[in-house]
Amino acid sequence: MFEKQMKRMKMSDWALAKLGIVTFVLFLVAIWPGLRNWVLNVNPWFFFVVSVVSIAIVQIRIWKKK
């Protein structure tokens, strides 16, 4: 059932879902002082590395299927 719903999603739906996740995380950072302090104290390169690795994993999976 979940796979059928995923197949019906368009690229704009994925973009809106990602935008919703990003804005919700920004909301949490804005209202939760403990989370805000943690985000500001962590080295920014950590977030960059995590994002690049995550993107690379998805791209590898996409290109392997073809």
PEDA-V237486 format. One record per residue. N is the residue number from 1. PSI is psi in degrees with one decimal (* if undefined). BURIAL is # if it has 9 or more other C-alpha atoms within 8 Angstrom, else .. D_CENTER is the distance of its C-alpha to the mean C-alpha in Angstrom with 1 decimal. Layout:
[[N PSI BURIAL D_CENTER] [N PSI BURIAL D_CENTER]]
This chain:
[[1 -45.8 . 23.4] [2 -37.4 . 19.6] [3 -36.9 . 19.9] [4 -39.9 . 22.0] [5 -38.6 . 19.7] [6 -38.3 . 16.8] [7 -26.4 . 19.4] [8 -11.1 . 20.3] [9 137.8 . 17.0] [10 171.5 . 17.2] [11 -37.3 . 15.0] [12 -33.4 . 15.2] [13 -42.3 . 14.1] [14 -41.5 # 10.8] [15 -42.2 . 10.5] [16 -37.4 . 11.6] [17 -43.9 . 9.3] [18 -41.9 . 6.2] [19 -39.8 . 8.6] [20 -41.1 . 9.7] [21 -45.4 . 6.8] [22 -44.9 . 6.8] [23 -32.7 . 10.5] [24 -40.7 . 10.9] [25 -41.7 . 9.7] [26 -38.0 . 12.0] [27 -46.2 . 14.6] [28 -41.9 # 14.6] [29 -36.0 # 15.0] [30 -35.9 . 17.8] [31 -14.5 . 19.7] [32 102.1 . 19.5] [33 -36.5 . 21.6] [34 -42.4 . 20.9] [35 -40.4 # 17.2] [36 -44.1 # 17.9] [37 -40.7 . 20.5] [38 -45.3 . 18.3] [39 -41.0 . 15.6] [40 -23.5 . 18.6] [41 -17.9 . 20.4] [42 142.0 . 17.9] [43 128.0 . 18.4] [44 -25.5 . 15.9] [45 -26.5 . 16.2] [46 -47.1 . 14.6] [47 -38.7 . 11.2] [48 -45.7 . 12.0] [49 -43.4 . 13.1] [50 -42.0 . 10.2] [51 -41.6 . 7.9] [52 -42.8 . 11.0] [53 -42.4 . 11.7] [54 -45.2 . 8.5] [55 -40.6 . 9.2] [56 -41.8 . 12.8] [57 -45.4 . 12.6] [58 -44.8 . 11.3] [59 -39.9 . 13.9] [60 -44.0 . 16.6] [61 -40.2 . 16.3] [62 -46.7 . 16.5] [63 -23.0 . 19.5] [64 -31.2 . 21.2] [65 -20.1 . 21.7] [66 * . 23.8]]
